[in-house]
Amino acid sequence: MSSAAPLRIRLFRPQNQLGDLLLNVPAIRAIRERYPAAHITLVVGRQNASAVLGQPWADEIRVVDTRNFLGVLRASLAPARRTDLAIYFTTVSYSRSGAFLVRRSRARDRIGFDPIRYAERDRAALTRAVDYPAGAPHQAEVTLALARAAGAAGPPPPPPYYLPDRDLASRAPEGVVYVHPGAGKLKNRWPAARFATVAAELLARGHDVRLIEGPQDAGTTGAVSAAVGRALPVVRGETIPMLAARFSRAALYVGNDTGPLHLAGAVGCPTVGIYGWSDPNEWKPVGRCVRWARAADHELESVAAADVLDRALPLLTEEPCAKG
């Protein structure tokens, strides 16, 4: 890497997983803090751009439709000043369209993980290929390895990792417990009957419990309400910024391993994730107050409602998780 401090930096995270993008924020912030005078452009996919739009981590957000080759091509042809440093953030997946954009940036220094890990050739024309971290570190630490390779040494910046819009937060109710029984991946869905057991216990303790329903969650909230024996309020069809505002004023969030779980953790909401095949030591949300439940056999069906309540109930009273 050149000894001159970069003045124009491009960070590429074009994949469309909301949780993965939020896990990348500590590394993005580390680069922002290391190079405060640089103009930083963050290139992201269209689906989850609202997870970073309006956040102070970058000077400019460029949204690319990576599922559309013409969109990628247009982005690569857009006029731009010469970039000093480009970082290609990849973790479990390798985006060829993202690598193409990194190459087309013509940055003086181009840093990313060695594509051999992904059985890919170097489509990004990296000037520095970094070894993927050994073992199974948390995914935020994985992306921080690239930030450190770019000169951003030291511990990760402290939370929060998403700053909610104040105007939106002023319209959100305070002290609500949000329960999200859905997930885009069916294998990430804990049984609705057990979510109902958790919700019923929280209701019995006097908490305002509301369900979250995403666009891929059809039927999940109805199943929980039916098992509880009463219609619970459902929050559906809201934007990422509005959900973040809600979570910032919530008492607790309980849900499957999916995007809203990461959003709740990122804003500082006391959060409990329910895990099966995926390892929370690698994939838990970044945040100051995150807990998880996972069975010894790593089967989602083996997680009992009591396991989740054991993690959730203390978060409603623990001082370390008090809003500050």
MIZAVO-598102 format. One record per residue (C-alpha): residue number from 1; x negated, y, z. Coordinates in nm, 2 decimals, always signed. Each point is the difference from the previous one (the first is absolute). Example, Ala and Ser with C-alpha at 12.3 -4.5 7.8 and 13.67 -1.06 7.14 Angstrom:
+------+--------+--------+--------+
: resi :     xx :     yy :     zz :
+------+--------+--------+--------+
:    1 :  -1.23 :  -0.45 :  +0.78 :
:    2 :  -0.14 :  +0.34 :  -0.07 :
+------+--------+--------+--------+
//
This chain:
+------+--------+--------+--------+
: resi :     xx :     yy :     zz :
+------+--------+--------+--------+
:    1 :  +0.00 :  +0.00 :  +0.00 :
:    2 :  -0.12 :  +0.35 :  -0.08 :
:    3 :  -0.16 :  +0.20 :  +0.28 :
:    4 :  +0.21 :  +0.31 :  -0.08 :
:    5 :  +0.33 :  +0.03 :  +0.19 :
:    6 :  +0.29 :  -0.06 :  -0.24 :
:    7 :  +0.22 :  +0.30 :  -0.07 :
:    8 :  +0.27 :  -0.19 :  -0.20 :
:    9 :  +0.11 :  -0.34 :  +0.12 :
:   10 :  +0.26 :  -0.23 :  -0.14 :
:   11 :  +0.14 :  -0.29 :  +0.21 :
:   12 :  +0.19 :  -0.27 :  -0.19 :
:   13 :  +0.27 :  -0.21 :  +0.17 :
:   14 :  +0.24 :  -0.07 :  -0.28 :
:   15 :  +0.16 :  -0.32 :  +0.14 :
:   16 :  +0.36 :  +0.03 :  +0.10 :
:   17 :  +0.01 :  -0.16 :  +0.35 :
:   18 :  +0.11 :  +0.26 :  +0.26 :
:   19 :  -0.16 :  -0.18 :  +0.29 :
:   20 :  -0.33 :  -0.04 :  -0.18 :
:   21 :  -0.01 :  +0.37 :  -0.08 :
:   22 :  +0.06 :  +0.10 :  +0.36 :
:   23 :  -0.27 :  -0.24 :  +0.11 :
:   24 :  -0.23 :  +0.20 :  -0.23 :
:   25 :  +0.07 :  +0.33 :  +0.17 :
:   26 :  -0.28 :  -0.03 :  +0.27 :
:   27 :  -0.26 :  -0.03 :  -0.28 :
:   28 :  +0.16 :  +0.28 :  -0.20 :
:   29 :  -0.02 :  +0.22 :  +0.31 :
:   30 :  -0.35 :  -0.10 :  +0.07 :
:   31 :  -0.11 :  +0.12 :  -0.34 :
:   32 :  +0.20 :  +0.32 :  +0.05 :
:   33 :  -0.18 :  +0.07 :  +0.33 :
:   34 :  -0.34 :  -0.09 :  -0.14 :
:   35 :  +0.03 :  +0.23 :  -0.30 :
:   36 :  +0.23 :  +0.29 :  +0.12 :
:   37 :  -0.11 :  +0.24 :  -0.28 :
:   38 :  +0.07 :  -0.25 :  -0.28 :
:   39 :  +0.31 :  +0.00 :  -0.22 :
:   40 :  +0.15 :  -0.34 :  +0.05 :
:   41 :  +0.25 :  -0.15 :  -0.24 :
:   42 :  +0.19 :  -0.32 :  +0.10 :
:   43 :  +0.13 :  -0.21 :  -0.29 :
:   44 :  +0.29 :  -0.22 :  +0.11 :
:   45 :  +0.27 :  -0.21 :  -0.16 :
:   46 :  +0.35 :  +0.15 :  -0.06 :
:   47 :  +0.19 :  -0.24 :  +0.23 :
:   48 :  -0.16 :  +0.11 :  +0.33 :
:   49 :  -0.14 :  +0.35 :  -0.08 :
:   50 :  +0.24 :  +0.15 :  +0.26 :
:   51 :  -0.21 :  -0.17 :  +0.27 :
:   52 :  -0.28 :  +0.25 :  -0.07 :
:   53 :  +0.18 :  +0.30 :  -0.17 :
:   54 :  +0.00 :  +0.29 :  +0.24 :
:   55 :  -0.27 :  -0.15 :  +0.22 :
:   56 :  -0.32 :  +0.20 :  +0.07 :
:   57 :  -0.24 :  -0.28 :  -0.09 :
:   58 :  -0.05 :  +0.12 :  -0.36 :
:   59 :  +0.00 :  +0.32 :  -0.19 :
:   60 :  +0.19 :  -0.15 :  -0.30 :
:   61 :  +0.21 :  -0.31 :  -0.05 :
:   62 :  +0.01 :  -0.15 :  -0.35 :
:   63 :  +0.28 :  -0.25 :  -0.06 :
:   64 :  -0.05 :  -0.27 :  -0.26 :
:   65 :  +0.25 :  -0.26 :  -0.12 :
:   66 :  -0.24 :  -0.30 :  +0.00 :
:   67 :  +0.27 :  -0.23 :  -0.12 :
:   68 :  +0.02 :  +0.19 :  -0.32 :
:   69 :  -0.31 :  -0.01 :  -0.23 :
:   70 :  +0.10 :  +0.33 :  -0.17 :
:   71 :  +0.02 :  +0.16 :  +0.35 :
:   72 :  -0.35 :  -0.12 :  +0.08 :
:   73 :  -0.13 :  +0.11 :  -0.34 :
:   74 :  +0.15 :  +0.35 :  +0.04 :
:   75 :  -0.16 :  +0.03 :  +0.35 :
:   76 :  -0.34 :  -0.09 :  -0.15 :
:   77 :  +0.03 :  +0.26 :  -0.27 :
:   78 :  +0.11 :  +0.28 :  +0.23 :
:   79 :  -0.26 :  +0.28 :  +0.00 :
:   80 :  -0.20 :  +0.03 :  +0.32 :
:   81 :  -0.32 :  +0.14 :  +0.12 :
:   82 :  -0.30 :  -0.23 :  +0.04 :
:   83 :  +0.03 :  -0.21 :  +0.32 :
:   84 :  -0.30 :  -0.05 :  +0.23 :
:   85 :  +0.13 :  -0.30 :  +0.19 :
:   86 :  +0.27 :  -0.26 :  -0.08 :
:   87 :  +0.10 :  -0.27 :  +0.25 :
:   88 :  +0.20 :  -0.30 :  -0.12 :
:   89 :  +0.19 :  -0.14 :  +0.30 :
:   90 :  +0.09 :  -0.37 :  -0.04 :
:   91 :  +0.07 :  -0.25 :  +0.27 :
:   92 :  +0.18 :  -0.33 :  -0.08 :
:   93 :  +0.08 :  +0.10 :  -0.36 :
:   94 :  -0.18 :  +0.15 :  -0.30 :
:   95 :  +0.18 :  +0.24 :  -0.22 :
:   96 :  -0.14 :  +0.00 :  -0.35 :
:   97 :  +0.18 :  +0.32 :  -0.09 :
:   98 :  -0.15 :  +0.16 :  +0.31 :
:   99 :  -0.35 :  -0.11 :  -0.10 :
:  100 :  +0.06 :  +0.14 :  -0.34 :
:  101 :  +0.09 :  +0.34 :  +0.15 :
:  102 :  -0.32 :  -0.01 :  +0.22 :
:  103 :  -0.21 :  -0.06 :  -0.31 :
:  104 :  +0.18 :  +0.28 :  -0.19 :
:  105 :  -0.07 :  +0.24 :  +0.29 :
:  106 :  -0.36 :  +0.01 :  -0.12 :
:  107 :  -0.10 :  +0.07 :  +0.36 :
:  108 :  -0.37 :  +0.04 :  +0.08 :
:  109 :  +0.04 :  -0.26 :  +0.28 :
:  110 :  +0.26 :  -0.28 :  -0.02 :
:  111 :  +0.03 :  -0.22 :  +0.31 :
:  112 :  +0.21 :  -0.31 :  +0.05 :
:  113 :  -0.01 :  -0.36 :  +0.11 :
:  114 :  -0.19 :  -0.24 :  -0.21 :
:  115 :  +0.26 :  -0.13 :  -0.26 :
:  116 :  -0.16 :  -0.35 :  +0.02 :
:  117 :  +0.22 :  -0.05 :  +0.31 :
:  118 :  +0.31 :  +0.03 :  -0.22 :
:  119 :  -0.15 :  -0.21 :  -0.28 :
:  120 :  +0.00 :  +0.32 :  -0.22 :
:  121 :  -0.26 :  +0.17 :  -0.20 :
:  122 :  -0.10 :  +0.35 :  +0.09 :
:  123 :  +0.28 :  +0.19 :  -0.18 :
:  124 :  -0.06 :  +0.31 :  +0.21 :
:  125 :  -0.37 :  +0.04 :  -0.10 :
:  126 :  -0.10 :  +0.03 :  +0.36 :
:  127 :  -0.33 :  +0.17 :  +0.09 :
:  128 :  +0.01 :  -0.17 :  +0.34 :
:  129 :  +0.17 :  -0.33 :  +0.05 :
:  130 :  +0.06 :  -0.06 :  +0.38 :
:  131 :  +0.01 :  -0.34 :  +0.16 :
:  132 :  +0.35 :  -0.09 :  +0.13 :
:  133 :  -0.02 :  -0.01 :  +0.38 :
:  134 :  -0.07 :  -0.35 :  +0.14 :
:  135 :  +0.25 :  -0.19 :  +0.22 :
:  136 :  +0.36 :  +0.12 :  +0.02 :
:  137 :  -0.01 :  +0.36 :  +0.13 :
:  138 :  +0.31 :  +0.22 :  +0.02 :
:  139 :  +0.09 :  +0.15 :  -0.34 :
:  140 :  -0.06 :  +0.35 :  +0.12 :
:  141 :  -0.36 :  -0.10 :  +0.08 :
:  142 :  -0.03 :  -0.15 :  -0.34 :
:  143 :  +0.07 :  +0.33 :  -0.17 :
:  144 :  -0.21 :  +0.19 :  +0.25 :
:  145 :  -0.29 :  -0.20 :  -0.13 :
:  146 :  +0.03 :  +0.19 :  -0.33 :
:  147 :  +0.03 :  +0.33 :  +0.18 :
:  148 :  -0.32 :  -0.08 :  +0.19 :
:  149 :  -0.18 :  -0.09 :  -0.32 :
:  150 :  +0.10 :  +0.34 :  -0.12 :
:  151 :  -0.16 :  +0.17 :  +0.30 :
:  152 :  +0.29 :  +0.01 :  +0.24 :
:  153 :  -0.17 :  -0.17 :  +0.30 :
:  154 :  +0.13 :  -0.02 :  +0.35 :
:  155 :  +0.33 :  -0.13 :  +0.16 :
:  156 :  +0.33 :  +0.04 :  -0.18 :
:  157 :  +0.20 :  +0.32 :  +0.05 :
:  158 :  +0.26 :  -0.03 :  +0.28 :
:  159 :  +0.37 :  -0.03 :  -0.07 :
:  160 :  +0.25 :  +0.10 :  -0.11 :
:  161 :  -0.04 :  -0.11 :  -0.36 :
:  162 :  +0.32 :  +0.16 :  -0.13 :
:  163 :  +0.12 :  +0.34 :  +0.10 :
:  164 :  +0.38 :  +0.03 :  -0.03 :
:  165 :  +0.16 :  +0.30 :  -0.14 :
:  166 :  +0.11 :  +0.23 :  +0.29 :
:  167 :  +0.32 :  +0.11 :  -0.17 :
:  168 :  +0.10 :  -0.36 :  -0.07 :
:  169 :  -0.09 :  -0.10 :  +0.36 :
:  170 :  +0.22 :  +0.27 :  +0.14 :
:  171 :  +0.30 :  -0.17 :  -0.16 :
:  172 :  -0.09 :  -0.35 :  +0.12 :
:  173 :  +0.15 :  -0.14 :  +0.32 :
:  174 :  -0.22 :  -0.05 :  +0.30 :
:  175 :  -0.05 :  -0.32 :  +0.20 :
:  176 :  +0.15 :  -0.25 :  -0.25 :
:  177 :  -0.12 :  -0.36 :  -0.03 :
:  178 :  -0.03 :  -0.10 :  -0.36 :
:  179 :  +0.02 :  -0.37 :  -0.10 :
:  180 :  -0.09 :  -0.10 :  -0.36 :
:  181 :  +0.10 :  -0.36 :  -0.07 :
:  182 :  -0.09 :  +0.01 :  -0.37 :
:  183 :  -0.31 :  -0.03 :  -0.22 :
:  184 :  -0.07 :  -0.01 :  -0.37 :
:  185 :  -0.18 :  -0.33 :  +0.05 :
:  186 :  +0.25 :  -0.27 :  +0.11 :
:  187 :  -0.28 :  -0.18 :  +0.18 :
:  188 :  -0.05 :  +0.31 :  +0.23 :
:  189 :  +0.36 :  -0.01 :  +0.12 :
:  190 :  +0.05 :  -0.11 :  +0.36 :
:  191 :  +0.35 :  -0.16 :  +0.05 :
:  192 :  +0.29 :  +0.25 :  +0.03 :
:  193 :  +0.14 :  -0.18 :  +0.30 :
:  194 :  -0.32 :  +0.07 :  +0.20 :
:  195 :  +0.00 :  +0.36 :  -0.10 :
:  196 :  +0.36 :  +0.00 :  +0.13 :
:  197 :  -0.11 :  -0.14 :  +0.34 :
:  198 :  -0.26 :  +0.28 :  +0.02 :
:  199 :  +0.25 :  +0.27 :  -0.09 :
:  200 :  +0.26 :  -0.14 :  +0.24 :
:  201 :  -0.25 :  +0.01 :  +0.29 :
:  202 :  -0.10 :  +0.36 :  -0.08 :
:  203 :  +0.36 :  +0.10 :  -0.03 :
:  204 :  +0.07 :  -0.16 :  +0.34 :
:  205 :  -0.27 :  +0.22 :  +0.14 :
:  206 :  +0.17 :  +0.31 :  -0.12 :
:  207 :  -0.21 :  +0.07 :  -0.31 :
:  208 :  +0.13 :  +0.16 :  -0.32 :
:  209 :  -0.08 :  -0.27 :  -0.25 :
:  210 :  +0.02 :  +0.06 :  -0.38 :
:  211 :  -0.09 :  -0.23 :  -0.29 :
:  212 :  -0.22 :  +0.09 :  -0.29 :
:  213 :  +0.09 :  -0.13 :  -0.35 :
:  214 :  -0.23 :  +0.04 :  -0.30 :
:  215 :  +0.09 :  -0.05 :  -0.37 :
:  216 :  -0.11 :  -0.36 :  +0.02 :
:  217 :  +0.17 :  -0.09 :  +0.33 :
:  218 :  +0.36 :  -0.06 :  -0.12 :
:  219 :  +0.18 :  -0.22 :  +0.25 :
:  220 :  -0.25 :  +0.02 :  +0.28 :
:  221 :  +0.16 :  +0.28 :  +0.21 :
:  222 :  +0.35 :  -0.15 :  -0.04 :
:  223 :  -0.13 :  -0.34 :  +0.12 :
:  224 :  -0.15 :  +0.17 :  +0.31 :
:  225 :  +0.32 :  +0.19 :  +0.08 :
:  226 :  +0.21 :  -0.31 :  -0.04 :
:  227 :  -0.22 :  -0.19 :  +0.24 :
:  228 :  +0.01 :  +0.28 :  +0.25 :
:  229 :  +0.38 :  +0.01 :  -0.03 :
:  230 :  +0.03 :  +0.37 :  -0.08 :
:  231 :  -0.08 :  +0.23 :  -0.29 :
:  232 :  -0.33 :  +0.17 :  +0.08 :
:  233 :  -0.09 :  +0.33 :  -0.17 :
:  234 :  -0.21 :  -0.05 :  -0.32 :
:  235 :  -0.25 :  +0.24 :  -0.14 :
:  236 :  -0.03 :  -0.06 :  -0.37 :
:  237 :  -0.12 :  +0.17 :  -0.32 :
:  238 :  -0.23 :  +0.25 :  +0.17 :
:  239 :  -0.33 :  +0.14 :  -0.13 :
:  240 :  -0.34 :  -0.09 :  +0.15 :
:  241 :  -0.03 :  +0.36 :  +0.15 :
:  242 :  +0.34 :  -0.02 :  +0.16 :
:  243 :  -0.07 :  -0.35 :  +0.15 :
:  244 :  -0.33 :  +0.13 :  +0.13 :
:  245 :  +0.19 :  +0.29 :  +0.16 :
:  246 :  +0.24 :  -0.24 :  +0.17 :
:  247 :  -0.28 :  -0.23 :  +0.12 :
:  248 :  -0.19 :  +0.30 :  +0.15 :
:  249 :  +0.29 :  +0.06 :  +0.24 :
:  250 :  +0.09 :  -0.36 :  +0.06 :
:  251 :  -0.04 :  -0.19 :  +0.33 :
:  252 :  -0.10 :  -0.33 :  -0.18 :
:  253 :  -0.02 :  -0.17 :  -0.33 :
:  254 :  +0.03 :  -0.38 :  -0.04 :
:  255 :  -0.04 :  -0.16 :  -0.34 :
:  256 :  -0.15 :  -0.25 :  -0.24 :
:  257 :  -0.34 :  +0.04 :  -0.17 :
:  258 :  +0.10 :  +0.25 :  -0.27 :
:  259 :  -0.04 :  +0.37 :  -0.10 :
:  260 :  +0.22 :  +0.17 :  +0.26 :
:  261 :  -0.18 :  -0.18 :  +0.28 :
:  262 :  -0.32 :  +0.16 :  -0.12 :
:  263 :  +0.17 :  +0.34 :  -0.03 :
:  264 :  +0.13 :  -0.02 :  +0.36 :
:  265 :  -0.35 :  -0.09 :  +0.13 :
:  266 :  -0.16 :  +0.28 :  -0.20 :
:  267 :  +0.21 :  +0.27 :  +0.15 :
:  268 :  -0.06 :  -0.12 :  +0.35 :
:  269 :  +0.33 :  -0.17 :  +0.07 :
:  270 :  -0.02 :  -0.29 :  +0.26 :
:  271 :  +0.01 :  -0.29 :  -0.25 :
:  272 :  +0.04 :  -0.38 :  +0.02 :
:  273 :  -0.07 :  -0.21 :  -0.32 :
:  274 :  +0.11 :  -0.35 :  -0.04 :
:  275 :  -0.25 :  -0.22 :  -0.18 :
:  276 :  -0.02 :  -0.35 :  -0.15 :
:  277 :  -0.24 :  -0.09 :  -0.28 :
:  278 :  -0.18 :  +0.34 :  +0.00 :
:  279 :  -0.25 :  +0.07 :  +0.28 :
:  280 :  +0.08 :  +0.32 :  +0.20 :
:  281 :  -0.37 :  +0.02 :  +0.09 :
:  282 :  -0.05 :  +0.09 :  -0.37 :
:  283 :  +0.33 :  +0.16 :  -0.09 :
:  284 :  +0.16 :  +0.17 :  +0.30 :
:  285 :  +0.08 :  +0.36 :  -0.05 :
:  286 :  -0.24 :  +0.28 :  +0.09 :
:  287 :  +0.12 :  +0.20 :  +0.29 :
:  288 :  -0.03 :  +0.07 :  +0.37 :
:  289 :  +0.27 :  -0.23 :  +0.13 :
:  290 :  +0.03 :  -0.31 :  -0.21 :
:  291 :  +0.08 :  -0.35 :  +0.13 :
:  292 :  +0.09 :  -0.33 :  -0.17 :
:  293 :  +0.15 :  -0.34 :  +0.05 :
:  294 :  -0.13 :  -0.31 :  -0.18 :
:  295 :  +0.04 :  -0.37 :  +0.08 :
:  296 :  -0.30 :  -0.22 :  +0.06 :
:  297 :  +0.08 :  -0.21 :  -0.30 :
:  298 :  +0.03 :  +0.32 :  -0.22 :
:  299 :  +0.35 :  -0.09 :  -0.10 :
:  300 :  +0.25 :  +0.29 :  +0.00 :
:  301 :  +0.28 :  -0.24 :  +0.10 :
:  302 :  -0.20 :  -0.08 :  +0.32 :
:  303 :  +0.01 :  +0.35 :  +0.13 :
:  304 :  +0.27 :  +0.02 :  +0.27 :
:  305 :  +0.21 :  +0.30 :  +0.08 :
:  306 :  -0.15 :  -0.01 :  +0.35 :
:  307 :  -0.35 :  +0.04 :  -0.15 :
:  308 :  +0.11 :  +0.32 :  -0.18 :
:  309 :  +0.18 :  +0.14 :  +0.31 :
:  310 :  -0.31 :  -0.07 :  +0.21 :
:  311 :  -0.19 :  +0.24 :  -0.23 :
:  312 :  +0.28 :  +0.25 :  -0.06 :
:  313 :  +0.14 :  +0.07 :  +0.35 :
:  314 :  -0.32 :  +0.13 :  +0.16 :
:  315 :  -0.05 :  +0.24 :  -0.29 :
:  316 :  +0.32 :  +0.18 :  +0.11 :
:  317 :  -0.17 :  +0.09 :  +0.33 :
:  318 :  -0.38 :  -0.02 :  -0.05 :
:  319 :  -0.18 :  +0.32 :  +0.07 :
:  320 :  -0.27 :  -0.05 :  -0.27 :
:  321 :  +0.28 :  +0.00 :  -0.26 :
:  322 :  +0.17 :  +0.31 :  +0.13 :
:  323 :  +0.05 :  +0.27 :  -0.27 :
:  324 :  -0.26 :  +0.27 :  +0.03 :
+------+--------+--------+--------+
//
